[in-house]
Every structure is written in structure tokens, then in C-alpha cells.
Amino acid sequence: MSLVASFQNPVADAQFSFRRILKALSEPGTCVELPAVPGFGALGSASACVLLTLIDQDTPLWISAALNDDILRKNLRFHTGAVLTEEPSSVSFALADPALDSATLLAFPCGDEMSPELATSVIVQLEGLSGGPALRLTGPGIESERVITPQLPDAVRQYLLNRPHRFPLGLDFMFTCGDELIAVPRTTRVEVC
């Protein structure tokens, strides 16, 4: 079994990571740095940090094929007790690579009127959080507007620009690269600059 170390100080590092993730979600488009942790297999540091902080035995996780290897599965089960599933329609969290397609996005739960919190949080590991087409963010947590340029998969970009679900339904996104994270929750309006 190829186990990789997780947080050096599990309680303090998880608490710090949780506060950084919360900052990213409450201030959409703000780039936050997460504690450096070894990735598992093809998983980068920020993606691993988010999973170590938020995933447990009560949060089913779907993993895209490109990231879903034996090292990742073993480490997630060991460190988090994660329940892994191949069925996107029953997950709390999804871990995706840039090959994420529209059909899979639309298969993730988006919550319902009585329980919008049952929507999936989608973590997308990107090639870069800059260098892509510019997107303007507005909404709660943003004073006027914020511009981001992540290298998003086309399916994610189209989902954000044309959200198919009426608020409060929809998916929350966390984009990672290296040890950095940008979040775009469902409360955020996204437009092309």
C-alpha cells in the first residue's frame, strides 16, 4: 500500500485549511493559498488539501477517470474514510480534471427547493488559475466585481455562464492548481468580460 503523509499537524492544519476554503467560498474569485501537502497520485497539493479537509465517510465522492488511480483511492480511504462512487447522481463532492464534460456536470445533484445544500461541490484540478478567458464575477462576497482567468474546461465555463438551475439550486465550484484555490459558488453571477 503506497500511503502518503497528510497534514503534518492534522487538527491545526485542517482547521487552517477549512478557514482558507471558507474565505475562498465567501469571497468568490479570491485566490487563496492552502497548506502544502503531498498530492496522492496525479492529485495536486490544493486538491489533496481540500479533500483532506472536507471529505469523510458521510460525503460520497466521485472521481474523474484521469485522477482515479489506486494510490489516490487508498490514501483517501485511509486518511478520510471517503466513500467513493462511480455514480455521479449520488455524490456530495466531485473531483474532476479538465476533461470534465457537460453530461457529467448535469448528472451531479443540484439540490432541491427544500434542501439546496444537497448540491454537489465540484473540485476541478486545472492547469492554471490564470491565462484563460476573462470572466467577471458579481454577487454576494464581491464588493463590485472581480475578474478571474482560470483555464477552465469548456463544459464548466458554459455551465457557469448559463447556469441551468434556478437559485438556490446549482453546483458550487472550487478550482485548484498547485497549492492555490479559487471558488465560484452557486450564488455568484458569471459573465464574459
N, C-alpha and C positions, 0 to 999 in steps of 0.2 A: 504494500500500500504506500503510495507516494504522498504522504501528508506534508503540507506546507504550513509553517507557522502563521498564526493570525496576528491579532493585536499583541504588542509587547506587554501592555497593561490592559487586559480585556475590559474591565469595568470603566476605567477612566477614558480609554481610547474610544470605546463605544459611545460613552456619554458625549465626548467632544465631537465625534463624528455625527451623532444624532443632531446636535446643535448646528453643525455646519450644513447638514442636509436640510434642516428646518429653515435655516437662513435662505438657502437656495430656493426652496419652495415658497417661502413667504415674500421673497423679493425676486420674482421671475426674471430670468435673464442675467442675474448676477452670477459671476463665475467665482466659485469657492474652491479652495484647496483642501483636500481631505488628507488625513494622516497616510503616510506611505506604508502600505502593507504589500507583501508579496502577492502577486496575482496567482491564480490557480490555472495551470494550463495556458490557454490563449487569453485568459481574463486579465485585464489591466488592473492597476492598483486602485483607482477610484471605483471601478465596478465591484471589485472584491470588497472594498470598504463599505459600500452601500449594502451589499448582500450580508456581510457580517453584522451590520448594524440593524437591519430591518427584517431579515428573514428568520423565521423559526418554524417549529413543527406545525403551527397553525396558519401558515401563509403559503399555500401551494404556489410553486414556481414552475414556469415554462421557460425552457432554454432553447434558443435557435440552434440549428444543426451545426453551424460553423464553430460555435463556442462549446457545444455539449460534448465534452470528452470525459474519459474515465477519471482523470486527475481532478477535474472540476467537480464531478458528481461525488466522488469520495470525500473531498475536502468540505464541500457544502454539507453533506450528511454528518460528518464528524464535528465540524465547528458550529453548525446552526441547527441540526436536526431537520433540515429542509425536506419538505415533501415535494418531490419532483414529479411532474406530469407532462405527458406529450399532448394533452388535450387543452388547447388554448381557451376554450369556453368555460373553464372552471378554475382559473388562477387569480391570485391576488397580485402577483408580481410576474413580470416577464423580463427576461434578459435577452437582448437581441443584438445582432451585428448589422452592418449596413445593408445586408441583403433582405432585410425585413420587407414583406410585401403587403399590399392593401388587404388582401383576403385574410391574412393572419391578423392584422390590426383590427379588422371589423369583427373577427371572431372573439376577441377579448371582451370580457364583461365590462359594460359601461355603467353599471349600477342601475337603479330604478328610482322612481319618484320618491318612494318611501325610504330607500336606503342607497343614496348615491355614493356613499363611502365604500360600497362593494365593488366599485370600478377597479380595473387593473392599473397598477403603476408600472409603466414601461421604462426599463433602463436600457438605453441604446449606447453601446460602446462604439464610438466614432473614430475616424482617422484624425480628426481635428475639430476643435471648438471654434476655430476661425478659418477664414479662407473660402467659405461657402457664400451663396447668395444672401444678401442682407434681408433680415426680417425685422419689422417693427413690432414691438410688444407694448400693449397698453392694458390697463386693468388694475385690480387690487394689488398693492405692494409695489406699484410703479408710480412715481410722482407725476410724470407727464408721459414719457415714452422711453423705451430702452431698445437699442438696436443690437442684434446678435447676428453672427455669421457662421454658425456651425455647419460642418459638411454633412448635411442630413441626407438620408436616403429619400428618394423622390416620394415614396409612399407616405413617409412621415411628414414631409413638407406639405404634401397635398392634404393630408389629414388635418394638420394644424391650420392651414389656410381655409379649408372648407369643412369645418367640424360637422360630422354627420349627426351628432346628437345634440339635443337642446339642453342647455344648462339647467339643472345641476349635473346632468349626466355627461359622461365622456371619460377619456383616458388622461392620466397625468403622466408627463414625460420627464425623465432625468437623462441628460446626455453626459457621457463621460469620455474623457481622453486623458491618458497618463494618470495624474493624481488630481485632476480637476473635474468639476461638476457644474453644469448649468441645468436648471429645472424650468419647465414650462407646464404649470398645472392647468387644469381644465377651465379655471377662472380667467385665464389670460386670452386676450384677443390678439391674433397674429395677422399681420398684413405684409405684403411685399413692399420694400422701400422704393 
